[in-house]
Amino acid sequence: MKQQEETTELINKRRRIQSPSISSFPLDLISELLLKLPAKSVGRFRCVSKLWSSITTDPYFINKFETRSTKEKPCLLVTFKRGDRLFVFSIPQDRQTPNQPHSISSQPVHSYHMRYPKHCSFLPKVSVQGLICFANPSKPMIWNPTIRKFLTLTKPEKNWEHTVAFLGYDPINNKHKVLCMPFNETVDECRVLTLGSAPGSWRKIKTNHKYLFRSYYTSYNCINGVLYYIAYADQNENAGTILMSFDVRSEKFHMIKFPWNNIGGGVLRLYEGMLACFRSNYPGDGITLWILQDAEKHVWSPKNFLVPFYYYDRSLKIACNLIGITDSGEIVYVPVRFYKSFYVIYYDPKRNRFHRVEYKGISDDESRLKNGLVRSRLFNIPIVSNHMESLVFF
């Protein structure tokens, strides 16, 4: 028996010697193998060893991974908070089966839940190269849903009781920057912080225009290295809205006139790679999408959509929100209230047709029971469009 144990140990020892360990592989080979994995797997594998952690947090690796991720289709990030738990669901933004009829069978959902920092507001609006900025009243906060990490930034100014914050991305230098201003105060300057720099290194920059914000959650978007956001011209309640642009790389501001004169700034969206602002017409008349053609000359072009259900999914009599536009030009809607199922409505304006895709694992009875949400009301939950995976580590 003892001889058999010694023989077995000897065989195992020889196997260990003959079989190379993962650390004996060349670093560039390990890096290439990790680059082929989904971001969620890479994030988990950072815990395997110090070597893998150093490889996957290296700026070169992250930039190479981001380049690959930009070629993939974006997703819709469905999120809601209950107590100190944050529930996150990721579903495809583009419709996967374009030739299917009106009702499409249920699709799978990637999901997880995590702890959420206490005493922090939660209303994600825009995903910028995989990161999301929260308009936390006193201190801005950055979230990377892929690696499940939060970063609370330092307060830009001690005398700023409440702030408004936006997130921009410079694709040339691969840098995220946070733009921060006081809430409900007319100002002509802001504070800018480059992610990855020292925590308190906010820089003061002149905006060249005076304006203010009357909402913490004003509409904004970042497209091709330019951050766009809506503001009010001054304190006058009857003052019109203006559109500001901020070049993330040069840190220069520009004011853009809206294509209409009356009050109301609309909502900013991405349409065929360009900035677009949509406004609702009367129920049943559809929507008008204004596309920015030339920012310096304030040139917009209108595009009308006779959407048959801007306010309601008439088959179920449920109000819907427009949350985005796919790469193929389909308009994406989601219901305001979720009951037994979660679904996304796609409207094809060229064919004047709509399709509904249902997703299991979000609001159905089984999922509610599993997550302890049997009696929870899922109403106006945040949904972020054009989200992509990112390995950016704070």
N, C-alpha and C positions, 0 to 999 in steps of 0.2 A: 504493500500500500504506500509506504514511504517512498519506495523507488519510483512508483507510478507518479506521485506528486512531484518528485524532483524532475522526472522526464517531462511532465506537463509544463512546469515552470521554465525548463530549458527551452522547450519549443516556443513558448510565448515570448521569451527573451529574444530568441533568434528572429521571430516575426517583427518585434519592435525595432530591432537593428536593421532588418531588411526593408521595412516599410518606412518611407520617409515621412516625417512629421510635416504639418502644414507650415511650420516656421522655416523648413528647409527650402520651400519654394521661393523663387525670385520674387522680390517685392513688386516688380511691375506685373508679374503674372497674377499675383494675389489681387492687385488693384484692378486688373482687367476682368477678373472673375467677379469681383464685387460690383463692378460697374454694370454687369449684366443682370443684377438682381433688382427687384422692386425696392423702392425707397424704404418702405416699411420694414423689409428684411434687413437692409443695410443698417437702419437705425437700431434694430435689435442686436445685430452682430457686433456693434461697438462694444458690447459687454463681454465678448468672447475673450479678448486679450488686449493688453496695452498696445501691441503691434497693430491689431485691427482697428483699434480706436484711433491711433495716430494716423493711419492711412485714410480712414473715412472722414476724419475731421480736417485733413489737410486742404487748404484753399484750392490747390490744383485739382484734387480729386472732386471736390464739391463743384467747381466750375465746369469740369468735364461732365459730371453727372447732370448739372443744370442744362447744359447744351443738349444732352440726349433727351431730357424731360420735355424741353420745349417742342420737340417733334411729336410728342404724344398728345392725344386728345384731352382737353380739360375736363374736369368733373364738377358736379354740384356738391357742395359741402352743406349738409343738413345738420343743424346743431340746436340743442336746447339744454337748459340748465334746470336741475331740480335739486334744491338744497345746495350741498357742496359738491354735487356730482355733475359733470359735464358729459353729455351724450353726443357723440360725433358719428355721422353716417356719410359715406362717400358713394355717390352713384354717377354713372356716365351722364355727361351733359348732352352729347349728341345722341340722337335716336339710333339704336343699333340695328333696327330692322325697318328700313324706310318703306318697304313695300307691303307691310302688314296692314290689316284693316283697322278700323276705329279703335277697337279694344284689343290690347296686347297682353299676353299672359305675363305673370309676375316675373321680375328679374331679381337676381341676387344683389345683396347689399354688403359692402364692407363696413364694419362698425366697431367701435370701442367706447368705453367711458373711462373717465379719469377724474381726479380731484381738481377742483377749481379754487383759486385763491379767494379767501373770504373778503367780504366788504368791497368787492369790485363789481362794477357794472359789466354787463355782457350783452353786446349787440354788434356782432361782426357784420361788416358791410362789404368790404372789398378785399380780395386776395391779390397781393402784389408779388409776383414771382415766388409764390408759395408761402408768404408770410402775411399775417393779418394784424392790423393795428386796432386796438380798442380805444374808444374815446372816453377813457376813464377820466372823470372830471378833474382830479387833482394831478395824477401822474399817468402819462401814457404807458400802455402795456403792449408788448409784441408777443404774438403766439405763432409757433410753428406746429401745425396739426400733425405733420408727418412724424416728427420725432417727439411729439407730445411735451413740448417745453414752453414755458412762459418766461418773459423777461419784463420786469417792472422797471421803467426808466426813472431817473432822478427828475425832480421838479425843475422845469426850465428857469423859473424866477420865483423867489420866495413870496413876492407880493401878488402873484397870479393865483387867485383862489380857485378858479375853474378854467380849464383849458379845452381847446379843440386841437386834435392832432390828425395828421395825414401821413401816409407812408408812400414813398416813391422809390423807384429803382433806376439806377444808371446802368444800362446794358453794356456800355463800353468798358467801364471799370469794375463791373460786377459788384456794385455797392448799393445797399439799401440806405435811405436817408429818411429821417422823421422830421416833419415840418410841424411846428407847434405855435399857437397863438392864444391870447386870452379870450375868454368867452364873453360876449355881449359888451365889448369895449371897442371903440373905434381906434384903430391902430394903423401905422404905416411901417411896421417892422415885425419880424418874427424871430423864432429861434430854430436852428437846424442842428441835428445830431446825426452823424454817420454811424451806423451800427458797426460794432467792432472796435470803435474808439473808446477812450476813457469814459466812464459812466457820466461824469459831470461836464463833459466838453461840449456844451451847447454853444453855438456861435450865433451872434446877433447879425441879422441881415435886413436891409431896407427893402420894402416891397414896392416902393414908388407909387403906391396908391393907398388911400385911406378907405377902410371898410370894416365891417364887423360881422359876427356870426350870432344868429338868434337860436341856433339849435346845435346840440353837441354832435348830432348825427347828420350833418349836412352832406349832400351827395358829392362824391368825388371819384376819380378814376385816374390810373396811371397807364399811359399808352406810349410805347416807343420812347421811353426815357423822359416823358413830359407828364407832370402831375397837374390835373385839372380839378378845380373845386369851385363851388358856388358860394357867394357871399352877398351881403347887402351893402349898398353904396354908403349909407350913413345911418344915424339913429332914427331918422324920420320913418314912421311906420308906412308911409306911402312911397318911400323911395324904392326904386326898382332894383332888381337883382343884377349882379354882374358875374361873369365867369373869369376866374383867374387861372393863369398857367404858370408853372414853375418848372424850368428846365433843371432836372435833377443834377446833371453833370456841371453845367456852368453856374447854377444857382441864380439865374436871372428870372425876373418876373415879367409878365405881360398881361394886360387886361383885354378881354375879348367881349365884344358886344353881343348880346343875345339877338336872335332874329325876330323878336317880338318886343313890343314896347310896354305892354301891361305887366302887372306884378305877377310873379310866379316863375320860379326858375326851372321847374321840371326835374327830371332824373337823368343822370349821366350813365351812358352805357357804351359798350364796344360794339361797333357794327362794321364788319368787313375790314377790320384793322384800323378803323378811324373812330374818332370820338363822335358820339351822337347823343342828342338830348331829346327825350320824348315827352310829349304832353298828351293827356287824354282829351278827346273831344266828348261830346255828349254821348250817353249810353246808346249803343247801336250804330254810332257813326264811325267807330274805329279809332285809330290813333294817328298822329303825325310825328314822324321821326325826322328831326333836323340834323343833318350830317355836316360836320365842320370840314370844309374844303380848304380854306386858307385862313389861318389864325391871324396873321399880320393885317390882312385886308378885311377881316371880320366877314368872310364869305361862308354862308351856309346854304345847303340845298335840301329842300323838303322832300320827304317820301311818305306817301299816305298808305295806310293799311286799313282795309275795311274788315277789321277783326270782328267776328260775330259774337265774341264773348269776352270783351275786355273786363267787364265787371262780374260776369257770372258764367259758370259752367251750367248752361241751361238745363242739361239733362239731370243734374242733381240740385240745381238752385243753390249753388255755393259760390260765394265771391272768390275771385282769383286775383293773384298779383303777378304782374309781369316782372320776371327776375333776370332775364337775359335773352341773348340772341345767339344761336349756334353758328358755327363756321359756314354751314350751308344756307344760312339765312332764315332758318325757322325761328319763330318767336316762342319763348319758353314761359309757361305759366305754372304756378302751383296754387292749390286752394289755400284760402286763409285759415280754414279750420279743418283738422283731420279727425276722422272718426275711426272707422274700422280698417281703413287702408290709406296708404300714402300713394299718391300718383302725380305724375307730371304730364302736362298737356303741351303738345307741340303743334304750332299752327304754321302751315306752309302757305305764305301769301301768294306764291306763284300759281299754285294749284287750287287755292282757296279750300284747303282741306285741313282737318285737324286729327290728331291721334292721341290716345291716352295710354301711358305706360304705368303700370302699377308695380310697386316694390314692396316685397315682404321684408319684415324685420325692423320696421320703424314704428308703426302705429297699430298693427293688428293685435288681436287678443293675446296671441302667444308671446309676442315681443313685450307687450305691456306687463304681462304676468312675470316674465323673465327678469325685467328691469325694475319691477316694483312700481309701475306707473299705471296701475289699473284704473285709478280714479283721477289721474292727471288730465287736465285739459290741454291739448296741443293746439294752441291758437296763435297765429302770426309768429311762428317760430322762425329764427333767422336762417336764411338760405343764401349762401355765397356762390356766385357763378364764376366760371373761368378760373377755377382753382387747379393748381398743379402741385406735384410733390416737390419738396425741397429738403436738402440735407444741411441747410445753413444752421450752424451751431453758434449760440450766443457766447 
